[in-house]
Amino acid sequence: WAAGRAWLAPFERVLESLGLSADDAIHALRGIRSIVHGFGMLETQGSFRTLVDRDTSFRRVLQTFVHGIEQRRNTNPAPAPSTKPDSPSAASATSARGRLGHSAPKRQPRP
């Protein structure tokens, strides 16, 4: 489990430096994971056929995403803490950090 998460450490450090709430950090890390997955899949499938540097594109996408998080943090007041028992806001930030985006929500079966 830890080895599979090692690649997330640099992203977690960036998110920690932004001073996000535990819930916002989870949302942001899920976004980063989605960017990494999507970009990687497109690259693997040969979808980037121009001569424009793919590493530069990837770096710019991540920078734009982080800039958006900074803008959101600076323009939106902090949301009220979640009262759901399974919410990271109900736990300490330290325990939430260990869960960043890695626990699937429990879904209720449809009737």
DAQUIHU-V223848 format. One record per pair of residues at least 12 apart in sequence whose ideal C-beta (glycine too) atoms are under 10 Angstrom apart, sorted by sequence separation. I is the first residue (numbers start at 1). J is the second residue. D is the distance in whole Angstrom. If there is no record, write none. Layout:
BEGIN
I_J_D ; I_J_D
END
This chain:
BEGIN
15_27_10 ; 42_54_9 ; 88_100_8 ; 12_25_8 ; 15_28_5 ; 86_99_10 ; 14_28_9 ; 15_29_6 ; 43_57_10 ; 14_29_10 ; 39_54_8 ; 43_58_8 ; 88_103_9 ; 12_28_10 ; 11_28_8 ; 12_29_7 ; 15_32_8 ; 86_103_8 ; 11_29_6 ; 14_32_9 ; 39_57_8 ; 40_58_9 ; 39_58_6 ; 86_105_8 ; 11_31_10 ; 12_32_9 ; 86_106_7 ; 8_29_7 ; 11_32_5 ; 84_105_10 ; 10_32_10 ; 11_33_8 ; 36_58_8 ; 39_61_7 ; 35_58_8 ; 38_61_9 ; 39_62_9 ; 8_32_8 ; 11_35_10 ; 8_33_8 ; 11_36_8 ; 36_61_10 ; 7_33_10 ; 35_61_6 ; 36_62_9 ; 35_62_7 ; 8_36_9 ; 7_36_8 ; 32_61_10 ; 35_64_10 ; 32_62_7 ; 35_65_6 ; 34_65_10 ; 32_65_7 ; 31_65_6 ; 32_66_9 ; 31_66_10 ; 28_65_8 ; 31_68_9 ; 32_69_9 ; 28_66_8 ; 31_69_8 ; 28_68_9 ; 28_69_5 ; 27_69_9 ; 25_69_9 ; 28_72_9 ; 24_69_8 ; 27_72_10 ; 28_73_10 ; 14_62_9 ; 18_66_8 ; 24_72_8 ; 17_66_10 ; 20_69_7 ; 24_73_7 ; 20_70_10 ; 11_62_8 ; 15_66_8 ; 18_69_6 ; 14_66_6 ; 18_70_6 ; 20_72_9 ; 21_73_9 ; 24_76_10 ; 20_73_7 ; 15_69_8 ; 18_72_10 ; 19_73_7 ; 24_78_9 ; 11_66_9 ; 14_69_9 ; 18_73_6 ; 24_79_8 ; 23_79_8 ; 21_78_6 ; 20_78_10 ; 21_79_7 ; 23_81_8 ; 22_81_9 ; 23_82_6 ; 21_81_8 ; 22_82_9 ; 21_82_9 ; 23_84_10 ; 26_87_9 ; 26_88_6 ; 25_88_8 ; 26_89_10 ; 23_87_7 ; 24_88_10 ; 22_87_8 ; 23_88_6 ; 24_89_10 ; 22_88_4 ; 23_89_5 ; 21_88_8 ; 22_89_6 ; 23_90_10 ; 33_100_9 ; 34_101_10 ; 21_89_7 ; 22_90_9 ; 25_93_8 ; 29_97_10 ; 32_100_10 ; 33_101_6 ; 22_91_7 ; 32_101_8 ; 33_102_9 ; 22_92_8 ; 26_96_7 ; 29_99_10 ; 30_100_8 ; 31_101_9 ; 22_93_5 ; 25_96_7 ; 26_97_9 ; 29_100_5 ; 30_101_4 ; 21_93_8 ; 22_94_9 ; 25_97_7 ; 28_100_9 ; 29_101_4 ; 30_102_9 ; 20_93_9 ; 22_95_8 ; 23_96_8 ; 26_99_7 ; 27_100_10 ; 28_101_8 ; 29_102_9 ; 22_96_3 ; 25_99_10 ; 26_100_5 ; 27_101_8 ; 21_96_9 ; 22_97_7 ; 25_100_6 ; 26_101_5 ; 25_101_8 ; 26_102_9 ; 16_93_9 ; 22_99_8 ; 26_103_9 ; 22_100_8 ; 16_97_7 ; 15_97_9 ; 16_100_10 ; 12_97_7 ; 15_100_8 ; 12_98_10 ; 15_101_10 ; 12_100_6 ; 11_100_9 ; 12_101_9 ; 11_101_10 ; 8_100_7 ; 5_98_10 ; 8_101_8 ; 8_102_9 ; 5_100_9 ; 5_101_10 ; 5_102_7 ; 4_102_10 ; 1_102_9
END
